[in-house]
Amino acid sequence: MDLLTHLRAFLAVAEEHSFTGGAAATAVAQPVLSRRVAALERELGGPLFDRVSRGVRLTSLGRAVLPHARDVVVRADHLLDAARSHVLSDVRAALPGYADPQVLARLRKRLSGLGISLALPELAAGAREEALARGVVQLALLPAPPDRADLLVPLGGASVPGRLRGRRLHLEQLRDSDDVPGAAPRLLIQPEDDVPHVRDHLTQVAHAAGLAADQVITGLPLSESWTAVHERGDVLVCAEPEARRQGLEFRPLAPAGVRGYRLKLAADHPGAAILLQDRATLLELLAEAVGGEVVEAGA
């Protein structure tokens, strides 16, 4: 890179016919520019300029290397532009882990047509906002209360077939029985829902329905939760696509519960700026991926 810097200094002086003009054109102090040209002259083995009354003129060596210097700088600029273009088009998106991979494949294909390469790192709900703030990701679906959300995902309970009655999940069904104490299923709240606007609502509804404190479990790893649903008949709060992919029955919660998500983009990232131009379509695809629907934030 020192050679490239020195060549840029040489070209600036050659085009401006003076060190003063070259320094002004490149916004570099004249002594610095002079040192760069001198370093290049030492590297090439001879002077590149003769000083004349109104500035400088190229020596025979200077005239010989001038076209090659221009070619090197132009090629280097093309290389840097290509590298920057690749980096700027790389957008990392922090999305809920249960998002439908088929929909995400369609989203990735659509974005590739806009020159954007979409990467999908796995991050827990509570870690997405920090990752966005640190620049680790450039797009994120962040948990948000329903009145501040861009999209809402209806919640229900996943259970083994035949475990629950009716078309909706009334939590009274899960109450402990006097005949078989301790045999009642637990209500499992997964990490994706371990955020205040979801967790607190579910806990309040569960307690109002008469569930014991030890029947409401928060924070189990997702794999452990699915295993408990199959093994001991527990009920996992989830979105309908999650239950269907596990081959489980799904009952919407009564009273209703939702996950709220807010779409946030790193506004200073050019790739994310491209996405902002078609935010509505992006939201529609993300809503489909998580089994939700787009709403007006703050409506």
ABEGO torsion letter per residue (X at the ends): XAAAAAAAAAAAAAAAGBAAAAAAAAGBBAAAAAAAAAAAAAAAGBBABBBBAAEBBBBAAAAAAAAAAAAAAAAAAAAAAAAAAAAAABBBBBBBAABBAAAAAAAAAAAAAAGBBBBBBBBBAAAAAAAAAAGABABBBBBBBAAABABBBBBBBBBBBGABBEABBBAAAABBBAABBGABBBBBBBAAABBAAAAAAAAAAAAAAGBBAAABBBGBBAAAAAAAAAAAGBBBBBBAAAAAAAGBBBBBBOBBBBBBBBBBBBAABAAAAAAAAAAAAAAAAAAAAAGBBBBBBGX
